């Protein structure tokens, strides 16, 4: 029961720490290789919880499916040229980013 409470508390904390950032503000973290892209349609907070909980199986599955992974140079260029804003959450040492849905 305590594990459920801990997971709920972690989810609530990470949800509260999500923020919208301009890609240009994240460039130095990208240059350091610390930015992980989360595919559209995935729940950013769910991914953050699994990474923070060290759920290697889920993370490996998502990586293999191409649903999460380090931001590549091409994606970074597209976001920079578009002056994109992204949803972000920090799970040290990573910054998870997800494109905002088209409005």
Secondary structure, DSSP 8 states (H G I E B T S, - for coil): -HHHHHHHHHHHHHHHT-EEEEGGGGHHHHHTT-EEEE-TTS-HHHHHHHHHTT-HHHHHHHHHTTSEEE--HHHHHHHHHTT-EEEEEEETTEEEEEE----
